[in-house]
């Protein structure tokens, strides 16, 4: 059995990567997009962390 088989896949977040998102703007880590949230558009559009969480709340409310 491969020892790395249970490790989560972490994409490349380099400048040219299609997985790059503006995680630093909202006080998160790059991997959070794939581990804890799905919020690329909200992070891209947000002016700061408060705006980011407000946008996530709006999305949540729309889904509910």
N, C-alpha and C positions, 0 to 999 in steps of 0.2 A: 504494500500500500504506500502511495506517495505521501510523504510527510507534509507537503504543501497543499494537499487536496482539501483540507478544511480551512485554509486561509481564504479570506474574502478577496475578491478581485478588486484591485484599486487601479483605476485608469490613470493614464499619463495626463498631468495637468499643466504641461509645458505651454509656452506661449502659442504654439501652432496647433495645439490639440483641440479637437472638436468637443472635448469634455471640459474645457476651461470655462469657469464661471467666476463671477466677482465675489467670491466668498470672503475676502479680506474686508470688503466694504461693510459687511454686516456682522462682523465679529465671529465668523464661523471658520471651520477648517474645510479645506477643499473636499475631503472625503465625506463630509456631512451630507452632501447632495445625494450620495448613494447609500449612506448608512442610516441617517435619521430623518431627512426631509427630501422632498422633490420640489425645489423652489428656484430653479434657474431664472425664469422670467422675472419673478418677484425680486430676486437679488439684483438682476441687471437693471431694473427700473427704479429700485429703491434709492433714495437720497442718503439714508442712514439706517441704523439698526431699528429704530422705532418705526420708520416708514416700512421697512421690510416686514416686520411682524404685523403691522396693520394690513398690509397687502395679503399676507398669509391668512389673517383672520377673515378678510373679505372673501377669499377663495373658499375657506371652510364654510362660511355662512351660505354662500351660493350653492355649495354641494348639499348642504343640509336642507 
